[in-house]
Amino acid sequence: MAGDPRGMAYTVGYLGPSGTHSEEVARRLYPGGFRLLPFPRIDAVIRAVESGEIAEGIVPIENSLEGSVNITLDTLAHEVSLFITGEAIWPVKHHLLVKPGTREIRTVISHVQALAQCRRYLAEHFPAAEQQAAESTALAAQMVASGMGGWAAIGSAAAAQVYGLEIAAASIQDNGHNSTRFITVGRRPAPYRPGEPAEWKTSLAFQINGERPGTLCGVLSEFASRNVNLTRIESRPARTGLGIYIFFIDVQGSLEEGPVREAFEAVRAKSLWFKELGSYPVLLKG
């Protein structure tokens, strides 16, 4: 559980509507005593935490097949001042959902990540079908259930149940090891509790002078020299000009641990721009 129970006043946001994988993760991490509130977009969840409308939010940040969820990274880096407070790895199974009695599928609709994760299946079985993007897999299921003839959605078994759809084909993702990394975000850092069995990670974003050869190598050496293990590194546009990037890094351990804090301070000193995104426990590993 990512936060402290505060009864129904403690509201947690997720990408809705009902039937998304985000909702399934939310119900797993917040089992009772919390109010779960759906939002139409990932960035809307994050901004609702920033404004104080909700206490915490759950959003996807990375998929094992399609990589990072860019809207999550960009919103956290550029548009809000929030902390990652927890991580959950969720196995994702996509199903082809149709209205009962559907005989022909001319259009397949889902979230862009879900469509991409089922690319091979769609090319093989529905090469002529139009593909349309929706804000979430559950919204796609809701639209198919509303009466669009010849449409199918890619979504979860929970969405099929919620919207009265049939599973025309199960587990259509292109890789059986498909999983999504979700994070919880809040306005305050996660409280560090040493001695607990939970694995901890720490995330940051930074920008360096890319005109100097070896600058990134020098930054990474700050972690290697202190035996701090990097679990992820990725670049995204800095939004200040073409060819200018910021880097996202995840490491094992907490900022409360000396080597991690020392490495971060060393990287801060070498950066043009630096943002701590928080230390947090791994709450669920699938």
Number of C-alpha atoms within 10 A of each C-alpha: 14 24 18 9 14 12 11 12 12 16 20 27 28 29 30 22 22 23 24 24 29 28 23 16 20 26 15 13 18 18 9 12 13 18 16 19 18 18 17 14 17 24 18 17 26 29 19 17 23 20 11 12 13 22 20 28 31 29 26 25 19 19 21 16 18 15 13 17 17 13 14 18 18 16 17 21 23 12 13 15 18 22 22 28 28 26 25 22 20 20 16 23 22 24 24 26 30 28 24 12 8 14 11 12 16 15 18 23 27 25 20 16 19 25 24 16 23 20 14 16 16 20 11 9 9 15 12 12 18 12 19 14 15 20 16 28 31 30 25 27 33 21 18 23 22 11 10 12 16 16 25 31 36 31 31 25 21 17 27 24 12 15 20 16 23 19 23 14 12 15 19 18 24 17 15 11 12 17 19 24 22 22 25 28 31 25 18 14 16 19 12 14 11 11 6 9 9 13 14 21 24 24 25 21 24 21 22 20 15 13 8 8 9 11 15 17 9 13 19 17 15 19 20 13 10 13 12 17 14 17 12 11 14 13 14 17 13 17 12 8 8 8 10 16 19 20 18 19 17 19 20 18 22 21 22 12 10 12 18 23 15 15 21 21 14 14 23 20 11 18 19 12 13 20 17 18 22 22 25 29 25 17 19 18 11 12
